[in-house]
Amino acid sequence: MGEDRSKKQWLLLTGILTFLLLVNLGATPIYILDEAKNAQCAREMLQRGDWVVPTFNGALRTDKPPLHYFFMMAAYSIFGYTAFAARFFSALAGIATMLVTYGYTKRHSNAFTALCAALVLVASPHYLFEFRLSVPDPYLILFITLGLFSAYTWIEENNSKQLYIAAIAFALATLAKGPVALALPGLCIGSWVIIKKRWAPLRTWHLVPAFILLCCIALPWYIAVFRATDGAWTKGFFIDHNLNRFADPQEGHGGFFLLPLLFVTVGLLPFMSFAGELVKKGHTVFNSSLPQFGGIVFAVFVIFFSISSTKLPNYPMPCYPFAAVMIGHFIAALLTGEISSRKYPVYIIAVFLAIVPVAGYLAIRSEPAAASVSSVALLLLVVPVGFIVWLIIKQRNATWTQLVKALAVAFFAFNMLGLHIVYPVLYRQNPVSKTLALVQHQPVLSYQLYNPGYNFYMPGVIPRYHTIDSLRKALEANPSALVISRKEFFDSLQLHLHLEIKAEAHDIFESPTTVILQQHATP
């Protein structure tokens, strides 16, 4: 492939990714629990001018370190307190992760293989979805990706500059999600050194200043928050949100041993459908160092989170760029004729594309809060119909170049329709959006549990009460106040406080029903 053509294709792919990540980024309301708490925490920190202590609804939040809060605070300063601002730097991190993957793959392989690896990420619905959320994972994925690629380059080329880049990247990753950002990459790098016996780079004196640089970036905030909270944040984060999550399933997010492997397999469709063929042709694909290193990173993350008791789809995502490197090498070899492959993965994807809209329609229709918009899922049928018609027309005559392009175009269209139209329409049916007009301009209290999405759209702290007596006293001081709670508490509140339901809405695809309550009007 000519250099000019390769550059044009790379620019086109970057433009497509930018479009998919940034367009309609604020169309979906802040509603998902993690998004709501992260976005609001950053907002509260900025309003207080506090870059050290994270809070949600005025209370200490120990779930995550601060890097994503810092980026969101910067975005709020530019764009204001909007959903777009909360997600803006996450989207840029998605673009940067692809560019890092492309750049280092090109450096160690070639431009065409790098383009194929980047294509795997750009076509992935899960990759795009994650980088459109106001959560810490986009930053963790970016900096672990940069750290591992630069550490690999340091070892392979004995390039001390890359060692310092790795130190900075891992320090920022540690500020994004804590010790896991050092432990798992360290295991990957250590495994590579041992397996390949790359001992020489480890004897450099540059390791000492690189380690000092890492500590100078990562440690000051951890020390500051320890002092500012008398150790409360440190205890909550390291014990509750690290050790306990590994030892016991948290928030019901458990699962069988191979679940993380399933997450990655589905998450990197369509091109992960070639995994079976990749294994069969492994002697060709893994004849160079970079895909071998990618295989180690893939194995470390999947095995670690298979052992962990808490399993979530985003946990193994830092291995996505390295899985993309392996698949990218396979696709490049396939398209250049170095290897051959059976075509069943293409037909698997055709079936997948046909099933998703129908399954989505049935799932949305079964959800009372969103049933009225269930037909929007059928919009996705345009993609499998077009793809299957194209396959029928081509029959068995399509080349692998044509098939890979068709898969890419199909998933670009699928992702555009899903992320830009279907998902926003669906998630606007959430209880926060449906009841926000009622609560925005009145005094509001909360009882026991409530949807944290309200905080992002309210001007201040929502007072929270855990006992009926404490809520009674608050209502005596402010009889006209509204109370946000869940329907499961309504009977006792009605019995003791004579509250009535002013509005209710079921939390879509969740079990609770949100209720807005108020005291009976006096005749």
Summary of the structure (lengths in Angstrom):
residues: 523
radius of gyration: 24.9
end to end distance: 81.7
largest distance: 85.9
contacts: 1765
relative contact order: 0.10
helix: 69%
strand: 6%
